[in-house]
Amino acid sequence: MRQKLDFKAFVIALFIAGLVSYLLCIAGDLLFGWTMYQVWSPLLPGFTWPLSPAGFFIGLIWLVLYSLYGAALIVWPYNLFARREPA
């Protein structure tokens, strides 16, 4: 029998991966003049550049929501099909 994936652990893992990317891109924009904000702006509605505290926290809220959505798309179907016995 296959083990089930833990939804909460998967959400946290996705959030940490997204958070690291988000922070590295913001740091690169501020320190090195990268233009990664152009990628984040369409993906995170409410995220604004130049960076403001409100825009930064709105981006974090979107990362949490995307983490929940991504985990739901992966964990629930996996657990459903992993529960079935092979024919």
URUR-V546632 format. One record per backbone hydrogen bond with DSSP energy under -1.0 kcal/mol. CO is the residue of the C=O (numbers start at 1). NH is the residue of the N-H. E is the energy in kcal/mol with one decimal. If there is no record, write none. Layout:
BEGIN
co: {CO:CO}
nh: {NH:NH}
e: {E:E}
END
This chain:
BEGIN
co: {6:7:8:9:10:11:12:13:14:15:16:17:18:19:20:21:22:23:24:25:26:27:28:28:35:36:36:37:40:44:52:53:54:55:56:57:58:59:60:61:62:63:64:65:66:67:68:69:70:71:74:75:76:77:78:79}
nh: {10:11:12:13:14:15:16:17:18:19:20:21:22:23:24:25:26:27:28:29:30:31:32:34:38:39:40:41:44:47:56:57:58:59:60:61:62:63:64:65:66:67:68:69:70:71:72:73:74:75:78:79:80:81:82:83}
e: {-2.1:-2.4:-2.3:-2.4:-2.5:-2.6:-2.6:-2.2:-2.5:-3.0:-2.5:-1.9:-2.7:-2.9:-2.5:-2.4:-2.2:-2.7:-2.5:-2.3:-2.5:-3.0:-2.0:-1.6:-1.4:-1.6:-1.8:-2.4:-2.5:-2.5:-2.5:-2.3:-2.3:-2.0:-1.6:-2.1:-2.2:-2.0:-2.0:-2.2:-2.9:-2.1:-2.3:-2.4:-2.9:-2.4:-2.2:-2.2:-1.3:-3.2:-1.7:-3.0:-2.0:-2.6:-2.7:-1.1}
END
